[in-house]
Amino acid sequence: MKNNNRKKSSKKFFRNVFVGFFISLMFMHLCFANTASENAELSRIVHILDSLNPIINAAEIQADSTTRIKFRYDWLRKDLASIRAGLAQKINLPQIEPRVVKPLKGDFVRMGDKKL
């Protein structure tokens, strides 16, 4: 009888381990899928920003040079380039960012006590 109970408990254990492993794989896949879909959407934004350059050029050519307040197209281009660079940096980040390890500062060897 004990042997039969032991088999049932081991089956439950392996079933629980398998279910836990399967669920963790599902969540891990969702995490990477979200990153991939986010990067795809950010790439679309970069493409849209790139497509604005001809429109900005056309607007600058058609701008009235006699107006008192002039629109700064160069500032617009710099701001859009800055946004694009930030998006590109985010898209190209490694999946797992490396940690910075701080060096140890303590001296753990006492020469006077001769303890190593």
Residue pairs with C-beta under 8 A, 6 or more apart in sequence:
32 95
35 95
39 90
39 91
42 87
42 90
42 91
43 91
45 87
46 84
46 87
46 88
46 91
49 80
49 83
49 84
49 87
50 84
52 80
53 77
56 73
56 76
56 77
56 80
59 73
60 73
63 70
63 71
63 73
109 115
109 116
